[in-house]
Amino acid sequence: MSKSRIELIRENELQQEAIRLASEALDKASAPIASNVAQRHVYLATSFKQRDDLPVTASIRKMSDTVVSNLAKLGLHEPVSLRMLPGRWWKANTDAAEVGELREYGCGYVTLLLSSERLAEIGFEVADGPFDDWANIEVATAMLKESKGKFWDACISNRPLLPVVIGTESYAGYDNAYTSEELLAALDDEKTIKVYSGPYDTKDAAHYRLDVRWESPE
């Protein structure tokens, strides 16, 4: 009897976990590095099979044909190290237990938008990407959810659709130091957001960047 998709996913997760533990042991013996992407040997490839051209401690994220094509446009070909793509975003399949949706591993998966840094920690199949910051609503939402309680120098406008239609509400855009939650609420209300900088730990820090931007517009 052939193995089910869930069984194959579970086997791959166990292999990846063994690789992760070995990689962490090596990392602890070396000098600390700030980024998770820099710490871990995580690569994008078209198969989970071991490769002679990768480190023994390498952890593989299987990429779709779409990702292969997108990376080729950037001049990148497998295996591609996530170290080369810091700060990018990916649509990836992740075990549901990793995000608390199920209690046991291997029982199901969810599709999430993950940063390169987060993909270095979880995920097994990459369906789409890489995306730049604020590339679309999905990416913007994922970025804001990863920065809960933070502040941004941003603008919220009341009318996302152009051109102007006679009789509709006049355009109004408001710059402010917004929280991630306020920007998420604006997206839920189908408003347009434009983020200039952030995230910041305090509202004062975001306000300062806003003031600097107003005084010295590019």
Backbone bond lengths (Angstrom), bond angles and torsions (degrees), N, CA, C in turn:
res aa  C-N    CA-C-N  psi(-1)  N-CA   C-N-CA  omega(-1)  CA-C   N-CA-C  phi
1 M - - - 1.468 - - 1.524 109.23 -
2 S 1.305 116.77 130.86 1.461 120.23 -179.52 1.521 110.32 -72.15
3 K 1.308 116.44 151.06 1.451 122.05 -178.31 1.526 110.36 -75.36
4 S 1.334 115.71 144.60 1.457 120.42 177.85 1.510 109.94 -75.29
5 R 1.334 114.92 166.16 1.472 120.35 177.99 1.531 110.73 -60.06
6 I 1.347 117.05 -40.47 1.460 120.65 -179.79 1.520 110.60 -63.34
7 E 1.342 117.19 -41.41 1.475 120.87 179.33 1.521 110.72 -64.24
8 L 1.332 117.25 -40.83 1.463 120.80 178.99 1.523 110.43 -66.06
9 I 1.348 116.30 -40.54 1.458 120.17 177.90 1.518 110.20 -62.07
10 R 1.357 116.03 -43.03 1.462 120.36 -179.26 1.522 111.10 -62.77
11 E 1.341 117.29 -43.66 1.459 120.47 178.39 1.517 111.06 -60.06
12 N 1.348 115.78 -43.32 1.459 119.31 179.92 1.522 110.57 -64.48
13 E 1.355 117.13 -39.31 1.469 120.04 -179.96 1.524 111.06 -62.67
14 L 1.339 116.78 -40.81 1.464 119.91 179.05 1.520 110.67 -63.75
15 Q 1.331 116.72 -40.93 1.463 120.16 177.26 1.519 110.83 -64.09
16 Q 1.352 115.79 -43.80 1.454 119.84 -179.39 1.531 111.31 -65.45
17 E 1.350 116.35 -36.08 1.461 119.87 179.47 1.525 110.57 -66.05
18 A 1.346 116.81 -40.24 1.460 120.03 177.83 1.527 110.80 -63.29
19 I 1.330 115.42 -40.32 1.468 119.96 177.99 1.516 110.36 -65.86
20 R 1.349 115.67 -40.96 1.464 119.65 -179.43 1.512 111.91 -61.86
21 L 1.343 116.54 -44.13 1.463 120.48 -179.78 1.526 111.28 -63.17
22 A 1.334 115.83 -40.37 1.461 118.95 177.78 1.519 111.02 -65.57
23 S 1.352 115.62 -39.99 1.456 120.08 179.51 1.516 111.13 -64.85
24 E 1.352 117.26 -40.81 1.455 120.46 -179.87 1.517 111.72 -65.46
25 A 1.324 116.04 -35.89 1.457 119.46 177.99 1.521 110.95 -62.92
26 L 1.336 115.71 -40.23 1.466 119.39 177.58 1.518 111.05 -69.18
27 D 1.341 116.77 -39.13 1.466 120.29 179.62 1.526 111.82 -61.39
28 K 1.342 116.88 -39.14 1.456 120.35 -179.00 1.523 111.68 -65.28
29 A 1.334 115.57 -26.07 1.463 119.27 -179.28 1.523 112.33 -84.66
30 S 1.315 117.17 -9.03 1.465 121.36 -179.01 1.508 110.33 -108.84
31 A 1.341 117.30 171.82 1.466 121.68 179.08 1.518 109.88 -65.90
32 P 1.336 119.20 141.91 1.468 121.89 -179.16 1.511 112.04 -67.02
33 I 1.339 115.96 144.32 1.454 122.89 177.69 1.514 107.18 -123.40
34 A 1.334 117.67 143.17 1.460 121.40 -170.31 1.523 113.01 -63.82
35 S 1.315 118.38 -43.91 1.459 121.08 -170.51 1.517 112.33 -93.11
36 N 1.359 117.17 139.09 1.453 120.86 174.85 1.511 111.15 -62.33
37 V 1.350 116.30 -34.01 1.460 119.90 178.34 1.523 109.69 -63.10
38 A 1.319 117.25 -40.69 1.459 121.08 -179.74 1.516 110.90 -71.22
39 Q 1.338 118.39 -31.69 1.456 121.69 -176.35 1.518 111.79 -72.07
40 R 1.311 117.92 -40.38 1.451 120.75 -169.37 1.523 111.33 -103.96
41 H 1.330 114.99 146.79 1.457 121.26 178.44 1.528 108.22 -89.77
42 V 1.328 116.91 81.61 1.456 122.26 -177.01 1.524 109.04 -111.41
43 Y 1.335 115.17 129.74 1.458 120.23 -175.97 1.525 110.76 -129.11
44 L 1.321 114.97 152.21 1.460 122.49 171.81 1.522 108.19 -98.37
45 A 1.333 116.36 129.93 1.462 121.03 179.48 1.524 108.31 -149.20
46 T 1.322 116.68 169.33 1.462 120.78 -177.24 1.521 112.74 -88.96
47 S 1.327 117.48 -1.68 1.457 121.39 179.83 1.520 109.62 -150.36
48 F 1.339 115.96 152.98 1.456 120.96 176.64 1.530 112.34 -81.53
49 K 1.322 117.47 -3.88 1.464 120.79 -177.34 1.526 110.86 -61.90
50 Q 1.332 115.25 145.02 1.453 120.00 176.72 1.523 109.94 -62.62
51 R 1.335 115.20 146.20 1.464 120.87 -177.29 1.519 109.04 -125.33
52 D 1.329 114.36 141.62 1.464 119.07 178.44 1.523 112.35 -72.19
53 D 1.346 116.80 -18.64 1.463 119.96 -177.06 1.527 112.52 -93.81
54 L 1.356 117.78 12.69 1.462 121.40 178.48 1.519 110.34 -121.20
55 P 1.332 117.34 154.46 1.463 120.42 176.59 1.530 110.84 -60.85
56 V 1.306 116.64 154.78 1.459 121.26 179.22 1.520 111.07 -59.07
57 T 1.326 116.47 -32.44 1.470 121.31 -177.35 1.530 113.34 -87.99
58 A 1.324 117.04 8.05 1.462 120.10 -176.20 1.523 111.87 -64.20
59 S 1.328 115.66 140.36 1.457 123.32 173.68 1.522 107.34 -113.63
60 I 1.338 116.95 130.69 1.468 121.34 -172.45 1.520 111.14 -107.71
61 R 1.330 115.04 136.84 1.455 122.23 168.97 1.527 106.42 -110.78
62 K 1.321 116.73 119.19 1.455 121.04 -177.67 1.522 109.99 -73.15
63 M 1.333 117.14 129.40 1.466 120.16 -177.38 1.525 111.61 -109.23
64 S 1.314 114.87 148.43 1.458 122.15 179.89 1.527 110.73 -77.39
65 D 1.332 115.80 171.07 1.465 120.49 176.76 1.522 110.93 -61.96
66 T 1.340 116.20 -32.66 1.468 119.97 178.26 1.516 111.12 -61.97
67 V 1.330 116.30 -44.33 1.467 120.65 179.62 1.527 110.27 -67.46
68 V 1.314 116.25 -40.69 1.467 120.18 177.36 1.528 110.03 -56.01
69 S 1.344 115.52 -46.64 1.467 120.56 179.87 1.520 111.41 -64.38
70 N 1.331 117.50 -43.75 1.467 121.13 -179.24 1.523 111.32 -62.70
71 L 1.326 116.68 -41.18 1.467 120.05 -179.74 1.525 110.98 -70.37
72 A 1.329 116.47 -34.78 1.467 119.66 178.80 1.528 110.50 -61.64
73 K 1.346 116.79 -34.61 1.463 120.64 177.84 1.531 111.25 -65.54
74 L 1.334 115.61 -22.66 1.469 120.74 177.27 1.513 111.57 -93.22
75 G 1.335 115.79 2.55 1.463 120.17 -179.95 1.514 113.24 81.58
76 L 1.336 117.38 19.68 1.461 121.61 -177.50 1.527 110.10 -111.91
77 H 1.337 116.09 137.59 1.461 121.59 -179.29 1.520 109.29 -135.52
78 E 1.343 115.19 150.93 1.467 119.36 -172.84 1.538 112.32 -61.74
79 P 1.319 114.77 149.99 1.461 128.62 -7.06 1.530 110.70 -77.88
80 V 1.335 116.10 139.01 1.462 121.17 -177.57 1.527 108.89 -110.54
81 S 1.309 116.48 121.60 1.459 120.35 179.25 1.524 110.52 -76.41
82 L 1.341 116.48 136.45 1.463 119.86 176.22 1.520 111.74 -65.54
83 R 1.333 117.25 -17.04 1.460 120.29 176.24 1.530 111.14 -61.01
84 M 1.330 116.13 -25.07 1.456 120.76 -178.93 1.526 112.47 -80.85
85 L 1.341 117.23 -9.25 1.461 120.39 -172.85 1.534 111.50 -132.50
86 P 1.324 117.70 52.46 1.465 119.31 179.56 1.523 111.26 -67.39
87 G 1.326 116.28 145.29 1.460 120.19 176.53 1.512 115.61 76.30
88 R 1.333 118.23 2.48 1.471 120.21 176.53 1.527 109.40 -87.19
89 W 1.347 115.49 170.23 1.458 121.49 -176.39 1.520 110.39 -126.87
90 W 1.352 115.80 148.10 1.460 122.12 -172.53 1.521 110.40 -139.80
91 K 1.328 116.72 145.48 1.458 121.93 170.41 1.521 106.62 -93.64
92 A 1.341 116.07 114.57 1.463 119.74 -171.20 1.524 111.80 -135.05
93 N 1.340 115.23 149.23 1.460 121.31 173.71 1.525 108.75 -86.70
94 T 1.324 115.69 131.97 1.454 122.38 -175.05 1.524 109.00 -133.58
95 D 1.320 116.29 142.82 1.460 119.75 177.11 1.523 109.13 -58.13
96 A 1.332 116.13 131.54 1.465 120.59 -176.70 1.522 112.51 -60.47
97 A 1.334 117.13 -26.40 1.463 120.23 179.35 1.526 111.77 -68.64
98 E 1.335 117.17 -25.35 1.460 120.78 180.00 1.521 112.02 -64.48
99 V 1.323 116.63 -27.47 1.468 120.42 -177.92 1.526 111.75 -113.53
100 G 1.340 116.09 15.67 1.449 120.89 173.46 1.507 116.09 78.87
101 E 1.339 118.45 11.67 1.464 119.63 -179.72 1.523 112.36 -82.10
102 L 1.333 116.89 -23.55 1.458 122.92 174.05 1.519 108.74 -133.58
103 R 1.332 116.78 157.51 1.458 119.55 -177.20 1.516 112.25 -87.06
104 E 1.335 117.07 -30.87 1.459 120.59 -176.18 1.528 110.69 -111.84
105 Y 1.332 115.50 142.94 1.461 121.56 178.01 1.530 109.87 -73.44
106 G 1.324 114.70 149.58 1.455 120.43 175.55 1.508 114.72 85.12
107 C 1.330 118.46 4.19 1.469 120.85 -177.73 1.526 113.13 -97.68
108 G 1.304 117.65 -9.33 1.459 120.99 -179.64 1.515 110.49 172.54
109 Y 1.318 115.12 169.15 1.461 118.78 -179.92 1.525 110.35 -141.21
110 V 1.326 115.27 162.56 1.462 122.33 177.00 1.523 108.39 -128.27
111 T 1.314 116.33 155.79 1.463 121.33 176.73 1.520 108.74 -104.41
112 L 1.332 116.10 125.04 1.457 122.03 -175.36 1.520 110.67 -129.69
113 L 1.343 115.62 160.36 1.459 122.00 168.18 1.519 106.72 -92.58
114 L 1.330 117.19 118.70 1.465 122.25 -175.92 1.512 110.60 -124.00
115 S 1.329 116.13 142.47 1.462 120.54 171.16 1.518 108.74 -72.54
116 S 1.332 117.25 163.33 1.465 120.32 176.06 1.520 110.25 -56.29
117 E 1.344 115.54 -38.95 1.452 120.16 -179.37 1.529 111.65 -63.28
118 R 1.330 116.22 -40.71 1.471 120.05 179.23 1.520 111.03 -74.95
119 L 1.326 117.26 -35.76 1.460 121.21 178.07 1.523 111.07 -63.62
120 A 1.320 117.16 -27.92 1.456 121.12 176.83 1.525 111.06 -68.20
121 E 1.332 116.98 -16.69 1.455 121.10 -178.17 1.525 112.57 -102.38
122 I 1.347 117.07 -40.16 1.466 120.93 -177.39 1.523 109.49 -135.31
123 G 1.340 115.92 173.10 1.462 120.28 178.84 1.516 110.64 99.50
124 F 1.332 115.77 150.00 1.465 119.55 178.27 1.524 112.30 -134.51
125 E 1.327 118.79 -29.31 1.465 122.29 177.58 1.520 109.60 -126.92
126 V 1.316 116.72 133.21 1.469 121.35 -179.44 1.524 108.32 -107.88
127 A 1.332 115.80 116.52 1.463 121.00 -174.27 1.515 113.54 -89.21
128 D 1.353 117.19 -32.10 1.467 119.67 -176.06 1.524 109.41 -156.27
129 G 1.340 115.19 159.02 1.458 121.66 -179.32 1.517 109.28 128.14
130 P 1.316 117.93 -178.90 1.465 126.00 0.45 1.529 111.69 -81.14
131 F 1.340 115.35 149.24 1.454 122.30 176.53 1.528 109.24 -111.48
132 D 1.336 115.73 146.30 1.460 120.46 174.03 1.525 110.16 -78.70
133 D 1.331 116.37 164.83 1.461 120.84 173.82 1.524 110.48 -53.70
134 W 1.334 117.00 137.90 1.462 123.81 175.84 1.523 112.67 58.88
135 A 1.333 117.73 25.97 1.464 121.14 -176.23 1.525 112.77 -64.51
136 N 1.326 116.92 -33.12 1.456 121.47 179.46 1.533 108.48 -158.58
137 I 1.324 116.29 -179.98 1.469 120.10 -176.55 1.528 110.97 -63.33
138 E 1.331 117.18 -39.10 1.464 120.10 -179.95 1.526 111.17 -61.05
139 V 1.328 115.81 -46.17 1.465 119.73 -179.96 1.524 110.41 -66.04
140 A 1.329 116.59 -44.03 1.459 120.39 179.18 1.528 110.84 -58.45
141 T 1.319 116.76 -43.51 1.459 121.25 179.30 1.521 111.00 -62.71
142 A 1.337 116.53 -44.35 1.470 120.27 179.16 1.520 111.35 -62.89
143 M 1.331 116.91 -40.76 1.466 120.67 179.66 1.522 111.13 -63.18
144 L 1.318 116.65 -43.85 1.459 120.66 -178.49 1.528 111.34 -68.60
145 K 1.328 117.07 -37.25 1.459 120.09 178.70 1.531 111.76 -68.12
146 E 1.319 116.72 -28.77 1.469 120.00 177.08 1.522 111.39 -77.47
147 S 1.330 117.40 -10.45 1.473 121.38 -177.28 1.517 110.71 -123.75
148 K 1.315 116.88 45.82 1.462 120.69 -179.73 1.534 110.30 -60.23
149 G 1.344 114.87 137.67 1.453 119.76 178.38 1.512 115.09 80.43
150 K 1.338 116.98 1.22 1.466 121.02 179.10 1.525 110.02 -92.27
151 F 1.349 115.16 171.68 1.458 121.83 -177.83 1.528 110.62 -123.99
152 W 1.345 115.18 150.86 1.460 121.75 -176.09 1.523 110.14 -135.83
153 D 1.328 115.93 145.32 1.466 121.87 166.67 1.518 105.44 -83.08
154 A 1.330 116.82 108.05 1.461 119.50 -171.11 1.518 111.45 -150.07
155 C 1.334 114.61 170.44 1.462 122.27 177.30 1.524 108.57 -126.56
156 I 1.322 116.50 137.06 1.464 122.03 172.46 1.519 107.54 -115.34
157 S 1.317 117.53 126.36 1.463 120.95 177.97 1.515 109.61 -110.80
158 N 1.319 115.67 155.20 1.466 120.95 -172.41 1.521 113.66 -92.55
159 R 1.332 118.06 -5.85 1.458 118.34 -177.65 1.530 109.64 -138.79
160 P 1.346 117.11 101.02 1.458 119.55 -176.24 1.514 114.90 -77.60
161 L 1.350 117.58 -19.84 1.461 119.08 -172.59 1.524 111.58 -102.53
162 L 1.301 116.56 129.99 1.460 123.14 175.83 1.526 108.00 -123.23
163 P 1.322 121.05 156.80 1.460 127.19 8.28 1.523 112.73 -77.60
164 V 1.321 115.07 171.72 1.459 121.66 -179.05 1.533 109.08 -66.27
165 V 1.312 115.38 137.05 1.463 121.47 176.68 1.522 107.66 -109.83
166 I 1.343 116.76 131.05 1.464 121.00 -178.41 1.527 109.94 -58.72
167 G 1.332 114.84 130.96 1.453 120.01 178.61 1.515 114.01 98.46
168 T 1.328 116.90 -11.26 1.464 118.78 178.65 1.519 110.14 -84.16
169 E 1.310 115.11 167.62 1.457 120.95 -179.50 1.531 109.84 -61.43
170 S 1.342 116.05 138.43 1.461 119.27 -179.98 1.517 110.30 -67.65
171 Y 1.329 114.31 153.09 1.470 119.85 -176.92 1.520 111.15 -67.66
172 A 1.323 115.48 138.74 1.463 121.10 173.14 1.517 108.38 -147.31
173 G 1.332 116.15 127.15 1.454 121.02 176.39 1.514 109.37 -122.92
174 Y 1.320 117.33 138.19 1.459 120.99 -174.91 1.532 110.16 -124.84
175 D 1.334 115.15 118.16 1.459 120.70 173.45 1.519 109.14 -82.85
176 N 1.335 116.28 140.38 1.460 119.68 177.93 1.524 109.06 -167.98
177 A 1.348 114.51 174.53 1.456 120.44 171.58 1.528 106.65 -91.91
178 Y 1.331 115.91 96.21 1.456 120.64 -174.63 1.530 111.33 -96.50
179 T 1.326 115.84 149.30 1.458 120.10 171.73 1.524 109.41 -79.71
180 S 1.324 115.74 162.63 1.466 119.80 174.90 1.516 110.40 -58.01
181 E 1.329 116.13 -39.59 1.457 120.54 -178.47 1.524 111.93 -65.05
182 E 1.328 117.50 -37.61 1.465 120.96 178.30 1.526 111.08 -66.68
183 L 1.311 116.54 -38.49 1.468 119.90 178.66 1.527 110.70 -69.97
184 L 1.324 116.94 -38.13 1.468 120.03 176.23 1.526 110.59 -62.67
185 A 1.329 116.71 -41.33 1.466 120.43 178.86 1.523 110.81 -63.32
186 A 1.340 116.52 -37.84 1.466 120.22 178.11 1.528 110.76 -63.35
187 L 1.331 117.07 -41.46 1.461 120.35 177.38 1.521 110.69 -63.93
188 D 1.334 116.81 -40.03 1.468 120.29 178.61 1.528 110.93 -62.99
189 D 1.332 116.13 -30.47 1.470 120.95 178.36 1.527 112.62 -85.55
190 E 1.344 115.63 8.04 1.464 123.21 178.87 1.526 112.32 63.61
191 K 1.310 116.06 31.34 1.457 120.82 173.09 1.529 109.03 -92.09
192 T 1.313 115.39 167.63 1.455 120.88 179.73 1.519 109.50 -99.56
193 I 1.331 116.21 136.14 1.460 119.97 173.78 1.525 108.97 -118.06
194 K 1.327 115.38 147.36 1.457 121.50 172.22 1.519 107.31 -131.63
195 V 1.319 116.17 116.76 1.460 121.49 -177.26 1.523 108.63 -99.25
196 Y 1.323 116.14 124.17 1.466 121.36 -179.13 1.522 112.14 -92.00
197 S 1.333 117.00 -37.70 1.467 119.66 178.24 1.523 109.65 -164.06
198 G 1.323 115.57 163.48 1.449 122.60 -179.05 1.517 109.50 133.98
199 P 1.327 117.43 179.73 1.467 126.14 6.33 1.530 112.68 -84.33
200 Y 1.346 115.27 157.55 1.457 122.72 176.26 1.528 109.26 -121.60
201 D 1.318 114.80 152.44 1.462 119.54 -178.31 1.524 112.61 -75.83
202 T 1.330 117.13 -25.55 1.468 120.17 -177.15 1.525 110.67 -128.57
203 K 1.344 114.49 157.11 1.466 120.13 177.60 1.526 110.07 -67.82
204 D 1.339 117.11 -36.28 1.465 120.82 179.15 1.526 111.58 -60.24
205 A 1.330 116.74 -40.27 1.470 120.72 -179.96 1.526 110.57 -64.91
206 A 1.330 116.77 -41.17 1.467 120.42 178.49 1.518 110.82 -67.52
207 H 1.334 117.07 -39.96 1.465 121.02 177.46 1.529 111.04 -62.89
208 Y 1.323 116.24 -38.41 1.465 119.74 179.18 1.523 110.53 -62.05
209 R 1.337 117.06 -43.90 1.468 120.31 179.52 1.526 110.47 -65.71
210 L 1.331 116.93 -35.71 1.459 120.76 176.44 1.523 110.19 -62.78
211 D 1.339 116.81 -45.90 1.471 120.91 179.74 1.526 110.98 -61.34
212 V 1.316 116.96 -42.62 1.463 121.03 178.81 1.518 110.43 -61.43
213 R 1.344 115.86 -41.98 1.468 120.33 -179.80 1.527 110.83 -63.90
214 W 1.313 117.57 -42.60 1.470 120.45 178.53 1.530 111.88 -64.92
215 E 1.317 116.68 -37.44 1.464 120.41 -177.11 1.526 112.30 -77.35
216 S 1.344 114.56 -28.70 1.477 118.15 -177.55 1.526 109.51 -131.44
217 P 1.322 118.12 66.84 1.466 120.43 -179.92 1.521 110.69 -64.19
218 E 1.320 115.58 143.52 1.472 119.74 179.71 1.527 110.40 -76.88
